[in-house]
Amino acid sequence: MLFLGSNWPRVVVQLRTAIDRSALGILIGLSVLLLLLGKADMKLANLVIEQLDDASVPVLRVLNEPVAAVRGAFDRLGEMLAIYEENARLREENRRLLAWQAEAAKLTVQNRALRQMLQIPPVERAPSWTTARVVADSGGVFVHTLLLDAGADRGIVSGMPAVSPQGLVGRVIDVGRHSSRILLITDFNSRIPVVVESSGDQAILEGDNTAEPALRFLPINPGFKVGDRVLTSGRGGLLPPGLLVGQISAITDGKVAVRPYVDWARLDYLSLLRSEGVLPPEPQSGVRHGAGTRSLQAARP
């Protein structure tokens, strides 16, 4: 007993050392076990997530079918509304065309009566036309042109007027084999001889890259007013006479603006008119240029 009492501090120290060493080993073992469990948990979590994804795909597919059906129904509804709007626009356009047809018939009767009264021989109308589709728009600020899908293979030549149901759009400036380019009447380089319907005033319609080109080279005392229609005059043989251009929208100190009848946002198809200009007279045999003038001068006293 005395022996144990004397050795007790040493035993306690040895026991404490053994416990410290075993605790260190236990902690290392627990750390390794935790690492292994962490890796196992990650693999297990990934496996569970993959299984959940595989299981959720059919469910999500089934749940997506009503959403796709509703989206398709809204798309079809939008298409139906667009068709309804297009139908309404076509009805309005048809109504305007019928009104113009009645006006044209009335003017034809008046024109025939006036020609018979004045004994003016009938004039042949434009023989035919061709229709082309607008495939590209320049959309630029400084250039206003359209590209059509008809060219020399369909008889298109430079200078032919391009019209829509509303009126004159422009004229052909470049022709390829299967395409052609139209210079719009709003372009800065456009110059068209026109006449005001009500007053008969002759002018030149100049484009200025705005939505409303201006009338230039007006007479000294013009008789037109806001709202009067503007038509092509046919001067110079550039364009046939009588094509609708627009109406006078504003008269200011420096500009007489003309608002075209054309709806620029709805130009899908254009008609290109084929018209033959007036040919110059052929010189008669035995008659020299200036002979008549010399005869008149010789006949003068």
C-alpha positions, 0 to 999 in steps of 0.5 A, spaced: 500 500 500 505 504 501 509 502 495 503 504 491 502 510 494 509 512 493 508 510 485 502 514 484 504 520 481 508 516 476 502 512 474 498 518 473 503 521 469 504 514 465 496 514 464 495 521 462 501 520 457 497 513 454 491 517 454 494 523 450 497 518 445 491 514 444 486 521 444 491 523 438 490 517 434 483 517 436 482 524 433 486 522 427 482 516 426 476 520 426 478 525 421 480 520 416 473 517 418 470 524 417 473 525 410 471 518 408 464 520 410 464 526 406 466 523 400 461 518 401 456 523 402 458 527 396 457 521 391 451 519 395 448 526 394 450 526 386 447 520 385 441 522 389 440 528 385 441 524 378 436 520 380 431 526 382 433 529 375 431 523 371 425 522 375 423 529 374 424 529 366 417 526 365 414 530 370 416 536 367 415 534 360 408 532 362 407 539 366 410 543 360 405 540 355 399 545 358 404 551 358 406 549 350 399 548 349 397 555 352 403 558 348 401 555 341 393 558 343 396 565 344 400 564 338 394 562 333 390 568 337 395 573 335 395 570 328 388 570 327 388 578 330 393 579 324 389 576 319 383 580 321 387 586 321 389 585 314 382 583 312 380 590 315 385 593 311 384 590 304 377 591 305 378 599 306 383 599 300 378 595 296 373 600 298 378 606 296 379 602 289 372 602 288 371 609 289 377 611 284 374 606 279 367 610 279 371 616 279 375 614 273 369 611 269 366 618 270 372 622 268 373 617 262 366 619 260 367 626 260 374 626 257 371 622 251 365 627 250 370 633 251 375 629 245 369 629 241 367 636 242 374 638 240 375 633 235 381 630 238 384 623 236 384 618 241 390 617 245 393 609 246 393 608 254 399 604 257 399 598 254 401 593 260 405 593 266 408 587 270 408 586 278 414 585 282 415 584 289 419 588 294 425 584 297 429 589 300 429 596 303 435 601 304 432 603 310 438 609 310 437 616 312 440 619 306 438 613 300 431 612 299 431 606 294 427 599 294 430 592 291 425 588 287 425 581 284 424 583 277 429 585 272 431 585 265 428 578 264 421 580 265 422 586 260 424 592 266 428 598 263 431 604 266 426 609 267 419 605 268 415 608 273 413 604 279 406 605 282 402 602 288 394 602 289 395 609 292 399 612 287 406 613 285 412 610 289 418 612 284 422 610 278 427 604 276 434 607 276 438 600 276 436 594 272 439 587 273 438 580 270 433 578 275 433 584 280 431 592 279 432 598 284 427 603 285 428 610 287 423 613 291 420 620 290 422 622 297 429 621 295 434 627 295 436 625 287 428 624 285 426 630 280 419 629 277 415 633 273 408 634 276 401 638 275 396 641 281 390 638 279 385 644 281 389 649 278 393 646 273 400 649 275 406 646 273 412 644 278 417 639 279 417 635 285 423 634 289 425 629 294 429 632 300 429 625 304 423 627 308 416 624 308 414 630 304 417 632 298 417 639 296 414 643 289 420 647 286 420 652 280 413 654 281 409 659 277 409 666 279 402 667 282 400 659 283 393 658 284 393 651 288 391 651 296 392 645 301 389 639 300 389 639 292 391 633 289 398 633 285 399 628 279 405 627 274 404 632 268 408 627 263 413 633 261 419 631 258 417 624 257 420 621 263 413 619 266 406 618 263 401 623 265 396 622 270 399 618 275 397 620 283 403 623 287 400 626 293 396 632 296 399 639 298 399 638 306 403 645 307 404 651 304 410 656 308 414 661 306 420 657 303 416 650 302 410 647 299 410 640 302 406 634 298 404 628 302 404 622 298 399 617 298 403 611 298 403 607 305 411 606 306 410 601 311 406 596 307 410 596 300 410 589 298 408 589 291 409 594 286 406 595 279 412 597 273 408 601 268 410 599 261 409 606 256 412 608 250 414 615 250 413 620 244 418 619 238 421 625 235 419 626 228 423 623 222 426 628 217 422 628 210 426 626 204 429 632 200 427 637 206 433 640 210 433 642 217 433 650 217 430 650 210 423 652 212 426 658 216 430 660 211 424 660 206 420 664 211 426 669 212 426 670 204 419 671 204 419 677 209 419 684 205 
